Amino acid sequence: MTPSRFNPVLLDQLRGRTADALFQLGELRSHDPSAATAMRALRLTRHTLEWFWIPALDDLLSPHCETQNSGGYDEV
C-alpha cells in the first residue's frame, strides 16, 4: 500500500491556522453561568487542538515523515 502524500505548504498553513485558533480560543472568557456549557466545549476544543491536532500536524511536517514525497500531493 502506498503512503498518502500531503502538500507540505498546505499542511504548514493548516498548522499555523490551527495554532491561531488555539490562541484565540484561549482568549475567550465568560463569567455568565449560562455560558458554562459553551465554555466547557471551548476547553475540550482547545484540548483536542493542543494535544491531538497540533502534534499530528507537527509529525506530518517532520522531515522524517514517510508520507511526504515530491510531487503528486493529495489535497489536504
mmCIF file of the N, C-alpha and C atoms, coordinates in Angstrom:
data_MODEL
# 
_entry.id   MODEL 
# 
loop_
_atom_site.group_PDB 
_atom_site.id 
_atom_site.type_symbol 
_atom_site.label_atom_id 
_atom_site.label_alt_id 
_atom_site.label_comp_id 
_atom_site.label_asym_id 
_atom_site.label_entity_id 
_atom_site.label_seq_id 
_atom_site.pdbx_PDB_ins_code 
_atom_site.Cartn_x 
_atom_site.Cartn_y 
_atom_site.Cartn_z 
_atom_site.occupancy 
_atom_site.B_iso_or_equiv 
_atom_site.pdbx_formal_charge 
_atom_site.auth_seq_id 
_atom_site.auth_comp_id 
_atom_site.auth_asym_id 
_atom_site.auth_atom_id 
_atom_site.pdbx_PDB_model_num 
ATOM 1   N N  . MET A 1 1  ? 0.842   -1.182 0.000  1.00 0.00 ? 1  MET A N  1 
ATOM 2   C CA . MET A 1 1  ? 0.000   0.000  0.000  1.00 0.00 ? 1  MET A CA 1 
ATOM 3   C C  . MET A 1 1  ? 0.883   1.239  0.000  1.00 0.00 ? 1  MET A C  1 
ATOM 4   N N  . THR A 1 2  ? 0.579   2.190  -0.846 1.00 0.00 ? 2  THR A N  1 
ATOM 5   C CA . THR A 1 2  ? 1.352   3.422  -0.968 1.00 0.00 ? 2  THR A CA 1 
ATOM 6   C C  . THR A 1 2  ? 0.931   4.400  0.121  1.00 0.00 ? 2  THR A C  1 
ATOM 7   N N  . PRO A 1 3  ? 1.892   5.024  0.813  1.00 0.00 ? 3  PRO A N  1 
ATOM 8   C CA . PRO A 1 3  ? 1.504   6.011  1.828  1.00 0.00 ? 3  PRO A CA 1 
ATOM 9   C C  . PRO A 1 3  ? 0.862   7.238  1.177  1.00 0.00 ? 3  PRO A C  1 
ATOM 10  N N  . SER A 1 4  ? -0.032  7.885  1.933  1.00 0.00 ? 4  SER A N  1 
ATOM 11  C CA . SER A 1 4  ? -0.644  9.125  1.442  1.00 0.00 ? 4  SER A CA 1 
ATOM 12  C C  . SER A 1 4  ? 0.420   10.201 1.359  1.00 0.00 ? 4  SER A C  1 
ATOM 13  N N  . ARG A 1 5  ? 0.258   11.100 0.410  1.00 0.00 ? 5  ARG A N  1 
ATOM 14  C CA . ARG A 1 5  ? 1.178   12.220 0.272  1.00 0.00 ? 5  ARG A CA 1 
ATOM 15  C C  . ARG A 1 5  ? 0.391   13.498 0.482  1.00 0.00 ? 5  ARG A C  1 
ATOM 16  N N  . PHE A 1 6  ? 0.946   14.395 1.249  1.00 0.00 ? 6  PHE A N  1 
ATOM 17  C CA . PHE A 1 6  ? 0.303   15.662 1.549  1.00 0.00 ? 6  PHE A CA 1 
ATOM 18  C C  . PHE A 1 6  ? 1.197   16.803 1.087  1.00 0.00 ? 6  PHE A C  1 
ATOM 19  N N  . ASN A 1 7  ? 0.577   17.864 0.684  1.00 0.00 ? 7  ASN A N  1 
ATOM 20  C CA . ASN A 1 7  ? 1.299   19.056 0.267  1.00 0.00 ? 7  ASN A CA 1 
ATOM 21  C C  . ASN A 1 7  ? 1.826   19.758 1.518  1.00 0.00 ? 7  ASN A C  1 
ATOM 22  N N  . PRO A 1 8  ? 3.147   19.840 1.702  1.00 0.00 ? 8  PRO A N  1 
ATOM 23  C CA . PRO A 1 8  ? 3.698   20.441 2.915  1.00 0.00 ? 8  PRO A CA 1 
ATOM 24  C C  . PRO A 1 8  ? 3.365   21.921 3.059  1.00 0.00 ? 8  PRO A C  1 
ATOM 25  N N  . VAL A 1 9  ? 3.164   22.625 1.969  1.00 0.00 ? 9  VAL A N  1 
ATOM 26  C CA . VAL A 1 9  ? 2.792   24.048 2.049  1.00 0.00 ? 9  VAL A CA 1 
ATOM 27  C C  . VAL A 1 9  ? 1.410   24.170 2.674  1.00 0.00 ? 9  VAL A C  1 
ATOM 28  N N  . LEU A 1 10 ? 0.471   23.352 2.214  1.00 0.00 ? 10 LEU A N  1 
ATOM 29  C CA . LEU A 1 10 ? -0.877  23.389 2.780  1.00 0.00 ? 10 LEU A CA 1 
ATOM 30  C C  . LEU A 1 10 ? -0.898  22.905 4.224  1.00 0.00 ? 10 LEU A C  1 
ATOM 31  N N  . LEU A 1 11 ? -0.089  21.901 4.526  1.00 0.00 ? 11 LEU A N  1 
ATOM 32  C CA . LEU A 1 11 ? 0.000   21.433 5.910  1.00 0.00 ? 11 LEU A CA 1 
ATOM 33  C C  . LEU A 1 11 ? 0.539   22.522 6.826  1.00 0.00 ? 11 LEU A C  1 
ATOM 34  N N  . ASP A 1 12 ? 1.545   23.249 6.349  1.00 0.00 ? 12 ASP A N  1 
ATOM 35  C CA . ASP A 1 12 ? 2.108   24.335 7.144  1.00 0.00 ? 12 ASP A CA 1 
ATOM 36  C C  . ASP A 1 12 ? 1.074   25.433 7.381  1.00 0.00 ? 12 ASP A C  1 
ATOM 37  N N  . GLN A 1 13 ? 0.284   25.750 6.366  1.00 0.00 ? 13 GLN A N  1 
ATOM 38  C CA . GLN A 1 13 ? -0.780  26.744 6.534  1.00 0.00 ? 13 GLN A CA 1 
ATOM 39  C C  . GLN A 1 13 ? -1.819  26.255 7.535  1.00 0.00 ? 13 GLN A C  1 
ATOM 40  N N  . LEU A 1 14 ? -2.193  24.987 7.434  1.00 0.00 ? 14 LEU A N  1 
ATOM 41  C CA . LEU A 1 14 ? -3.161  24.417 8.369  1.00 0.00 ? 14 LEU A CA 1 
ATOM 42  C C  . LEU A 1 14 ? -2.615  24.430 9.787  1.00 0.00 ? 14 LEU A C  1 
ATOM 43  N N  . ARG A 1 15 ? -1.333  24.124 9.934  1.00 0.00 ? 15 ARG A N  1 
ATOM 44  C CA . ARG A 1 15 ? -0.696  24.135 11.263 1.00 0.00 ? 15 ARG A CA 1 
ATOM 45  C C  . ARG A 1 15 ? -0.730  25.541 11.858 1.00 0.00 ? 15 ARG A C  1 
ATOM 46  N N  . GLY A 1 16 ? -0.409  26.542 11.045 1.00 0.00 ? 16 GLY A N  1 
ATOM 47  C CA . GLY A 1 16 ? -0.428  27.927 11.525 1.00 0.00 ? 16 GLY A CA 1 
ATOM 48  C C  . GLY A 1 16 ? -1.822  28.387 11.905 1.00 0.00 ? 16 GLY A C  1 
ATOM 49  N N  . ARG A 1 17 ? -2.795  28.054 11.091 1.00 0.00 ? 17 ARG A N  1 
ATOM 50  C CA . ARG A 1 17 ? -4.175  28.460 11.384 1.00 0.00 ? 17 ARG A CA 1 
ATOM 51  C C  . ARG A 1 17 ? -4.732  27.726 12.599 1.00 0.00 ? 17 ARG A C  1 
ATOM 52  N N  . THR A 1 18 ? -4.305  26.496 12.777 1.00 0.00 ? 18 THR A N  1 
ATOM 53  C CA . THR A 1 18 ? -4.729  25.746 13.960 1.00 0.00 ? 18 THR A CA 1 
ATOM 54  C C  . THR A 1 18 ? -4.141  26.367 15.218 1.00 0.00 ? 18 THR A C  1 
ATOM 55  N N  . ALA A 1 19 ? -2.877  26.764 15.160 1.00 0.00 ? 19 ALA A N  1 
ATOM 56  C CA . ALA A 1 19 ? -2.239  27.435 16.299 1.00 0.00 ? 19 ALA A CA 1 
ATOM 57  C C  . ALA A 1 19 ? -2.916  28.769 16.587 1.00 0.00 ? 19 ALA A C  1 
ATOM 58  N N  . ASP A 1 20 ? -3.284  29.509 15.542 1.00 0.00 ? 20 ASP A N  1 
ATOM 59  C CA . ASP A 1 20 ? -4.007  30.772 15.732 1.00 0.00 ? 20 ASP A CA 1 
ATOM 60  C C  . ASP A 1 20 ? -5.354  30.535 16.412 1.00 0.00 ? 20 ASP A C  1 
ATOM 61  N N  . ALA A 1 21 ? -6.071  29.517 15.952 1.00 0.00 ? 21 ALA A N  1 
ATOM 62  C CA . ALA A 1 21 ? -7.370  29.189 16.548 1.00 0.00 ? 21 ALA A CA 1 
ATOM 63  C C  . ALA A 1 21 ? -7.202  28.796 18.007 1.00 0.00 ? 21 ALA A C  1 
ATOM 64  N N  . LEU A 1 22 ? -6.167  28.033 18.305 1.00 0.00 ? 22 LEU A N  1 
ATOM 65  C CA . LEU A 1 22 ? -5.894  27.633 19.683 1.00 0.00 ? 22 LEU A CA 1 
ATOM 66  C C  . LEU A 1 22 ? -5.676  28.855 20.566 1.00 0.00 ? 22 LEU A C  1 
ATOM 67  N N  . PHE A 1 23 ? -4.902  29.803 20.075 1.00 0.00 ? 23 PHE A N  1 
ATOM 68  C CA . PHE A 1 23 ? -4.657  31.034 20.831 1.00 0.00 ? 23 PHE A CA 1 
ATOM 69  C C  . PHE A 1 23 ? -5.952  31.822 21.024 1.00 0.00 ? 23 PHE A C  1 
ATOM 70  N N  . GLN A 1 24 ? -6.715  31.996 19.954 1.00 0.00 ? 24 GLN A N  1 
ATOM 71  C CA . GLN A 1 24 ? -7.950  32.775 20.034 1.00 0.00 ? 24 GLN A CA 1 
ATOM 72  C C  . GLN A 1 24 ? -8.975  32.126 20.958 1.00 0.00 ? 24 GLN A C  1 
ATOM 73  N N  . LEU A 1 25 ? -9.064  30.813 20.925 1.00 0.00 ? 25 LEU A N  1 
ATOM 74  C CA . LEU A 1 25 ? -9.976  30.125 21.835 1.00 0.00 ? 25 LEU A CA 1 
ATOM 75  C C  . LEU A 1 25 ? -9.547  30.330 23.288 1.00 0.00 ? 25 LEU A C  1 
ATOM 76  N N  . GLY A 1 26 ? -8.257  30.411 23.514 1.00 0.00 ? 26 GLY A N  1 
ATOM 77  C CA . GLY A 1 26 ? -7.748  30.642 24.862 1.00 0.00 ? 26 GLY A CA 1 
ATOM 78  C C  . GLY A 1 26 ? -8.041  32.035 25.388 1.00 0.00 ? 26 GLY A C  1 
ATOM 79  N N  . GLU A 1 27 ? -8.318  32.968 24.497 1.00 0.00 ? 27 GLU A N  1 
ATOM 80  C CA . GLU A 1 27 ? -8.617  34.340 24.901 1.00 0.00 ? 27 GLU A CA 1 
ATOM 81  C C  . GLU A 1 27 ? -10.086 34.538 25.301 1.00 0.00 ? 27 GLU A C  1 
ATOM 82  N N  . LEU A 1 28 ? -10.932 33.595 24.937 1.00 0.00 ? 28 LEU A N  1 
ATOM 83  C CA . LEU A 1 28 ? -12.360 33.744 25.220 1.00 0.00 ? 28 LEU A CA 1 
ATOM 84  C C  . LEU A 1 28 ? -12.641 33.495 26.694 1.00 0.00 ? 28 LEU A C  1 
ATOM 85  N N  . ARG A 1 29 ? -13.434 34.389 27.285 1.00 0.00 ? 29 ARG A N  1 
ATOM 86  C CA . ARG A 1 29 ? -13.803 34.288 28.693 1.00 0.00 ? 29 ARG A CA 1 
ATOM 87  C C  . ARG A 1 29 ? -15.274 34.645 28.852 1.00 0.00 ? 29 ARG A C  1 
ATOM 88  N N  . SER A 1 30 ? -15.904 34.030 29.830 1.00 0.00 ? 30 SER A N  1 
ATOM 89  C CA . SER A 1 30 ? -17.264 34.410 30.194 1.00 0.00 ? 30 SER A CA 1 
ATOM 90  C C  . SER A 1 30 ? -17.483 34.022 31.647 1.00 0.00 ? 30 SER A C  1 
ATOM 91  N N  . HIS A 1 31 ? -18.070 34.924 32.393 1.00 0.00 ? 31 HIS A N  1 
ATOM 92  C CA . HIS A 1 31 ? -18.405 34.654 33.786 1.00 0.00 ? 31 HIS A CA 1 
ATOM 93  C C  . HIS A 1 31 ? -19.903 34.419 33.938 1.00 0.00 ? 31 HIS A C  1 
ATOM 94  N N  . ASP A 1 32 ? -20.599 34.389 32.816 1.00 0.00 ? 32 ASP A N  1 
ATOM 95  C CA . ASP A 1 32 ? -22.045 34.156 32.824 1.00 0.00 ? 32 ASP A CA 1 
ATOM 96  C C  . ASP A 1 32 ? -22.304 32.673 33.086 1.00 0.00 ? 32 ASP A C  1 
ATOM 97  N N  . PRO A 1 33 ? -23.032 32.340 34.151 1.00 0.00 ? 33 PRO A N  1 
ATOM 98  C CA . PRO A 1 33 ? -23.311 30.932 34.452 1.00 0.00 ? 33 PRO A CA 1 
ATOM 99  C C  . PRO A 1 33 ? -24.025 30.195 33.313 1.00 0.00 ? 33 PRO A C  1 
ATOM 100 N N  . SER A 1 34 ? -24.791 30.900 32.516 1.00 0.00 ? 34 SER A N  1 
ATOM 101 C CA . SER A 1 34 ? -25.494 30.237 31.423 1.00 0.00 ? 34 SER A CA 1 
ATOM 102 C C  . SER A 1 34 ? -24.548 29.868 30.273 1.00 0.00 ? 34 SER A C  1 
ATOM 103 N N  . ALA A 1 35 ? -23.321 30.350 30.309 1.00 0.00 ? 35 ALA A N  1 
ATOM 104 C CA . ALA A 1 35 ? -22.334 30.028 29.273 1.00 0.00 ? 35 ALA A CA 1 
ATOM 105 C C  . ALA A 1 35 ? -21.425 28.871 29.692 1.00 0.00 ? 35 ALA A C  1 
ATOM 106 N N  . ALA A 1 36 ? -21.709 28.256 30.825 1.00 0.00 ? 36 ALA A N  1 
ATOM 107 C CA . ALA A 1 36 ? -20.819 27.209 31.345 1.00 0.00 ? 36 ALA A CA 1 
ATOM 108 C C  . ALA A 1 36 ? -20.664 26.050 30.362 1.00 0.00 ? 36 ALA A C  1 
ATOM 109 N N  . THR A 1 37 ? -21.738 25.623 29.740 1.00 0.00 ? 37 THR A N  1 
ATOM 110 C CA . THR A 1 37 ? -21.656 24.517 28.793 1.00 0.00 ? 37 THR A CA 1 
ATOM 111 C C  . THR A 1 37 ? -20.801 24.902 27.591 1.00 0.00 ? 37 THR A C  1 
ATOM 112 N N  . ALA A 1 38 ? -20.991 26.104 27.102 1.00 0.00 ? 38 ALA A N  1 
ATOM 113 C CA . ALA A 1 38 ? -20.196 26.571 25.963 1.00 0.00 ? 38 ALA A CA 1 
ATOM 114 C C  . ALA A 1 38 ? -18.719 26.678 26.339 1.00 0.00 ? 38 ALA A C  1 
ATOM 115 N N  . MET A 1 39 ? -18.422 27.121 27.540 1.00 0.00 ? 39 MET A N  1 
ATOM 116 C CA . MET A 1 39 ? -17.029 27.241 27.967 1.00 0.00 ? 39 MET A CA 1 
ATOM 117 C C  . MET A 1 39 ? -16.378 25.862 28.115 1.00 0.00 ? 39 MET A C  1 
ATOM 118 N N  . ARG A 1 40 ? -17.149 24.878 28.566 1.00 0.00 ? 40 ARG A N  1 
ATOM 119 C CA . ARG A 1 40 ? -16.616 23.511 28.628 1.00 0.00 ? 40 ARG A CA 1 
ATOM 120 C C  . ARG A 1 40 ? -16.316 22.996 27.220 1.00 0.00 ? 40 ARG A C  1 
ATOM 121 N N  . ALA A 1 41 ? -17.186 23.305 26.278 1.00 0.00 ? 41 ALA A N  1 
ATOM 122 C CA . ALA A 1 41 ? -16.955 22.898 24.884 1.00 0.00 ? 41 ALA A CA 1 
ATOM 123 C C  . ALA A 1 41 ? -15.702 23.572 24.330 1.00 0.00 ? 41 ALA A C  1 
ATOM 124 N N  . LEU A 1 42 ? -15.492 24.840 24.679 1.00 0.00 ? 42 LEU A N  1 
ATOM 125 C CA . LEU A 1 42 ? -14.280 25.548 24.256 1.00 0.00 ? 42 LEU A CA 1 
ATOM 126 C C  . LEU A 1 42 ? -13.033 24.886 24.830 1.00 0.00 ? 42 LEU A C  1 
ATOM 127 N N  . ARG A 1 43 ? -13.084 24.528 26.107 1.00 0.00 ? 43 ARG A N  1 
ATOM 128 C CA . ARG A 1 43 ? -11.925 23.876 26.727 1.00 0.00 ? 43 ARG A CA 1 
ATOM 129 C C  . ARG A 1 43 ? -11.638 22.531 26.070 1.00 0.00 ? 43 ARG A C  1 
ATOM 130 N N  . LEU A 1 44 ? -12.686 21.774 25.759 1.00 0.00 ? 44 LEU A N  1 
ATOM 131 C CA . LEU A 1 44 ? -12.499 20.492 25.088 1.00 0.00 ? 44 LEU A CA 1 
ATOM 132 C C  . LEU A 1 44 ? -11.904 20.693 23.692 1.00 0.00 ? 44 LEU A C  1 
ATOM 133 N N  . THR A 1 45 ? -12.379 21.702 22.985 1.00 0.00 ? 45 THR A N  1 
ATOM 134 C CA . THR A 1 45 ? -11.847 22.004 21.653 1.00 0.00 ? 45 THR A CA 1 
ATOM 135 C C  . THR A 1 45 ? -10.376 22.392 21.740 1.00 0.00 ? 45 THR A C  1 
ATOM 136 N N  . ARG A 1 46 ? -10.044 23.247 22.695 1.00 0.00 ? 46 ARG A N  1 
ATOM 137 C CA . ARG A 1 46 ? -8.639  23.635 22.879 1.00 0.00 ? 46 ARG A CA 1 
ATOM 138 C C  . ARG A 1 46 ? -7.779  22.427 23.211 1.00 0.00 ? 46 ARG A C  1 
ATOM 139 N N  . HIS A 1 47 ? -8.273  21.591 24.097 1.00 0.00 ? 47 HIS A N  1 
ATOM 140 C CA . HIS A 1 47 ? -7.525  20.389 24.485 1.00 0.00 ? 47 HIS A CA 1 
ATOM 141 C C  . HIS A 1 47 ? -7.277  19.502 23.257 1.00 0.00 ? 47 HIS A C  1 
ATOM 142 N N  . THR A 1 48 ? -8.300  19.304 22.439 1.00 0.00 ? 48 THR A N  1 
ATOM 143 C CA . THR A 1 48 ? -8.182  18.466 21.244 1.00 0.00 ? 48 THR A CA 1 
ATOM 144 C C  . THR A 1 48 ? -7.180  19.052 20.257 1.00 0.00 ? 48 THR A C  1 
ATOM 145 N N  . LEU A 1 49 ? -7.260  20.363 20.042 1.00 0.00 ? 49 LEU A N  1 
ATOM 146 C CA . LEU A 1 49 ? -6.307  21.010 19.138 1.00 0.00 ? 49 LEU A CA 1 
ATOM 147 C C  . LEU A 1 49 ? -4.885  20.893 19.685 1.00 0.00 ? 49 LEU A C  1 
ATOM 148 N N  . GLU A 1 50 ? -4.721  21.174 20.966 1.00 0.00 ? 50 GLU A N  1 
ATOM 149 C CA . GLU A 1 50 ? -3.389  21.223 21.569 1.00 0.00 ? 50 GLU A CA 1 
ATOM 150 C C  . GLU A 1 50 ? -2.736  19.845 21.686 1.00 0.00 ? 50 GLU A C  1 
ATOM 151 N N  . TRP A 1 51 ? -3.506  18.836 22.051 1.00 0.00 ? 51 TRP A N  1 
ATOM 152 C CA . TRP A 1 51 ? -2.928  17.533 22.353 1.00 0.00 ? 51 TRP A CA 1 
ATOM 153 C C  . TRP A 1 51 ? -3.092  16.495 21.250 1.00 0.00 ? 51 TRP A C  1 
ATOM 154 N N  . PHE A 1 52 ? -3.933  16.784 20.237 1.00 0.00 ? 52 PHE A N  1 
ATOM 155 C CA . PHE A 1 52 ? -4.098  15.831 19.153 1.00 0.00 ? 52 PHE A CA 1 
ATOM 156 C C  . PHE A 1 52 ? -3.684  16.414 17.805 1.00 0.00 ? 52 PHE A C  1 
ATOM 157 N N  . TRP A 1 53 ? -4.342  17.498 17.390 1.00 0.00 ? 53 TRP A N  1 
ATOM 158 C CA . TRP A 1 53 ? -4.127  18.017 16.034 1.00 0.00 ? 53 TRP A CA 1 
ATOM 159 C C  . TRP A 1 53 ? -2.777  18.675 15.839 1.00 0.00 ? 53 TRP A C  1 
ATOM 160 N N  . ILE A 1 54 ? -2.352  19.519 16.769 1.00 0.00 ? 54 ILE A N  1 
ATOM 161 C CA . ILE A 1 54 ? -1.043  20.179 16.615 1.00 0.00 ? 54 ILE A CA 1 
ATOM 162 C C  . ILE A 1 54 ? 0.078   19.127 16.549 1.00 0.00 ? 54 ILE A C  1 
ATOM 163 N N  . PRO A 1 55 ? 0.118   18.161 17.469 1.00 0.00 ? 55 PRO A N  1 
ATOM 164 C CA . PRO A 1 55 ? 1.174   17.141 17.357 1.00 0.00 ? 55 PRO A CA 1 
ATOM 165 C C  . PRO A 1 55 ? 1.075   16.307 16.072 1.00 0.00 ? 55 PRO A C  1 
ATOM 166 N N  . ALA A 1 56 ? -0.140  16.001 15.630 1.00 0.00 ? 56 ALA A N  1 
ATOM 167 C CA . ALA A 1 56 ? -0.303  15.234 14.394 1.00 0.00 ? 56 ALA A CA 1 
ATOM 168 C C  . ALA A 1 56 ? 0.225   16.024 13.197 1.00 0.00 ? 56 ALA A C  1 
ATOM 169 N N  . LEU A 1 57 ? -0.090  17.309 13.151 1.00 0.00 ? 57 LEU A N  1 
ATOM 170 C CA . LEU A 1 57 ? 0.411   18.151 12.060 1.00 0.00 ? 57 LEU A CA 1 
ATOM 171 C C  . LEU A 1 57 ? 1.925   18.297 12.143 1.00 0.00 ? 57 LEU A C  1 
ATOM 172 N N  . ASP A 1 58 ? 2.451   18.444 13.353 1.00 0.00 ? 58 ASP A N  1 
ATOM 173 C CA . ASP A 1 58 ? 3.904   18.527 13.520 1.00 0.00 ? 58 ASP A CA 1 
ATOM 174 C C  . ASP A 1 58 ? 4.583   17.252 13.021 1.00 0.00 ? 58 ASP A C  1 
ATOM 175 N N  . ASP A 1 59 ? 3.968   16.107 13.308 1.00 0.00 ? 59 ASP A N  1 
ATOM 176 C CA . ASP A 1 59 ? 4.526   14.846 12.827 1.00 0.00 ? 59 ASP A CA 1 
ATOM 177 C C  . ASP A 1 59 ? 4.537   14.802 11.297 1.00 0.00 ? 59 ASP A C  1 
ATOM 178 N N  . LEU A 1 60 ? 3.437   15.242 10.692 1.00 0.00 ? 60 LEU A N  1 
ATOM 179 C CA . LEU A 1 60 ? 3.365   15.242 9.229  1.00 0.00 ? 60 LEU A CA 1 
ATOM 180 C C  . LEU A 1 60 ? 4.370   16.207 8.607  1.00 0.00 ? 60 LEU A C  1 
ATOM 181 N N  . LEU A 1 61 ? 4.659   17.293 9.311  1.00 0.00 ? 61 LEU A N  1 
ATOM 182 C CA . LEU A 1 61 ? 5.611   18.283 8.808  1.00 0.00 ? 61 LEU A CA 1 
ATOM 183 C C  . LEU A 1 61 ? 7.062   17.913 9.127  1.00 0.00 ? 61 LEU A C  1 
ATOM 184 N N  . SER A 1 62 ? 7.257   16.903 9.939  1.00 0.00 ? 62 SER A N  1 
ATOM 185 C CA . SER A 1 62 ? 8.596   16.468 10.319 1.00 0.00 ? 62 SER A CA 1 
ATOM 186 C C  . SER A 1 62 ? 9.365   16.009 9.082  1.00 0.00 ? 62 SER A C  1 
ATOM 187 N N  . PRO A 1 63 ? 10.651  16.326 9.014  1.00 0.00 ? 63 PRO A N  1 
ATOM 188 C CA . PRO A 1 63 ? 11.442  15.896 7.859  1.00 0.00 ? 63 PRO A CA 1 
ATOM 189 C C  . PRO A 1 63 ? 11.563  14.376 7.767  1.00 0.00 ? 63 PRO A C  1 
ATOM 190 N N  . HIS A 1 64 ? 11.236  13.667 8.840  1.00 0.00 ? 64 HIS A N  1 
ATOM 191 C CA . HIS A 1 64 ? 11.345  12.207 8.844  1.00 0.00 ? 64 HIS A CA 1 
ATOM 192 C C  . HIS A 1 64 ? 10.021  11.527 8.518  1.00 0.00 ? 64 HIS A C  1 
ATOM 193 N N  . CYS A 1 65 ? 9.002   12.310 8.244  1.00 0.00 ? 65 CYS A N  1 
ATOM 194 C CA . CYS A 1 65 ? 7.678   11.756 7.960  1.00 0.00 ? 65 CYS A CA 1 
ATOM 195 C C  . CYS A 1 65 ? 7.700   11.012 6.628  1.00 0.00 ? 65 CYS A C  1 
ATOM 196 N N  . GLU A 1 66 ? 7.183   9.798  6.619  1.00 0.00 ? 66 GLU A N  1 
ATOM 197 C CA . GLU A 1 66 ? 7.201   8.973  5.412  1.00 0.00 ? 66 GLU A CA 1 
ATOM 198 C C  . GLU A 1 66 ? 6.096   9.330  4.434  1.00 0.00 ? 66 GLU A C  1 
ATOM 199 N N  . THR A 1 67 ? 5.141   10.185 4.836  1.00 0.00 ? 67 THR A N  1 
ATOM 200 C CA . THR A 1 67 ? 4.030   10.496 3.941  1.00 0.00 ? 67 THR A CA 1 
ATOM 201 C C  . THR A 1 67 ? 4.360   11.626 2.990  1.00 0.00 ? 67 THR A C  1 
ATOM 202 N N  . GLN A 1 68 ? 5.470   12.346 3.229  1.00 0.00 ? 68 GLN A N  1 
ATOM 203 C CA . GLN A 1 68 ? 5.829   13.429 2.319  1.00 0.00 ? 68 GLN A CA 1 
ATOM 204 C C  . GLN A 1 68 ? 6.626   12.860 1.159  1.00 0.00 ? 68 GLN A C  1 
ATOM 205 N N  . ASN A 1 69 ? 6.383   13.431 0.029  1.00 0.00 ? 69 ASN A N  1 
ATOM 206 C CA . ASN A 1 69 ? 7.029   12.958 -1.176 1.00 0.00 ? 69 ASN A CA 1 
ATOM 207 C C  . ASN A 1 69 ? 7.062   14.133 -2.138 1.00 0.00 ? 69 ASN A C  1 
ATOM 208 N N  . SER A 1 70 ? 7.958   14.140 -3.054 1.00 0.00 ? 70 SER A N  1 
ATOM 209 C CA . SER A 1 70 ? 7.994   15.251 -4.005 1.00 0.00 ? 70 SER A CA 1 
ATOM 210 C C  . SER A 1 70 ? 7.011   14.982 -5.130 1.00 0.00 ? 70 SER A C  1 
ATOM 211 N N  . GLY A 1 71 ? 6.129   15.923 -5.376 1.00 0.00 ? 71 GLY A N  1 
ATOM 212 C CA . GLY A 1 71 ? 5.172   15.832 -6.464 1.00 0.00 ? 71 GLY A CA 1 
ATOM 213 C C  . GLY A 1 71 ? 4.008   14.906 -6.139 1.00 0.00 ? 71 GLY A C  1 
ATOM 214 N N  . GLY A 1 72 ? 2.916   15.066 -6.877 1.00 0.00 ? 72 GLY A N  1 
ATOM 215 C CA . GLY A 1 72 ? 1.774   14.190 -6.731 1.00 0.00 ? 72 GLY A CA 1 
ATOM 216 C C  . GLY A 1 72 ? 1.076   14.276 -5.408 1.00 0.00 ? 72 GLY A C  1 
ATOM 217 N N  . TYR A 1 73 ? 1.037   15.458 -4.804 1.00 0.00 ? 73 TYR A N  1 
ATOM 218 C CA . TYR A 1 73 ? 0.425   15.603 -3.481 1.00 0.00 ? 73 TYR A CA 1 
ATOM 219 C C  . TYR A 1 73 ? -1.085  15.464 -3.554 1.00 0.00 ? 73 TYR A C  1 
ATOM 220 N N  . ASP A 1 74 ? -1.628  14.836 -2.530 1.00 0.00 ? 74 ASP A N  1 
ATOM 221 C CA . ASP A 1 74 ? -3.073  14.845 -2.350 1.00 0.00 ? 74 ASP A CA 1 
ATOM 222 C C  . ASP A 1 74 ? -3.424  16.175 -1.703 1.00 0.00 ? 74 ASP A C  1 
ATOM 223 N N  . GLU A 1 75 ? -4.574  16.718 -2.028 1.00 0.00 ? 75 GLU A N  1 
ATOM 224 C CA . GLU A 1 75 ? -5.000  17.954 -1.376 1.00 0.00 ? 75 GLU A CA 1 
ATOM 225 C C  . GLU A 1 75 ? -5.351  17.644 0.081  1.00 0.00 ? 75 GLU A C  1 
ATOM 226 N N  . VAL A 1 76 ? -4.969  18.540 0.975  1.00 0.00 ? 76 VAL A N  1 
ATOM 227 C CA . VAL A 1 76 ? -5.272  18.375 2.391  1.00 0.00 ? 76 VAL A CA 1 
ATOM 228 C C  . VAL A 1 76 ? -6.658  18.886 2.638  1.00 0.00 ? 76 VAL A C  1 
# 
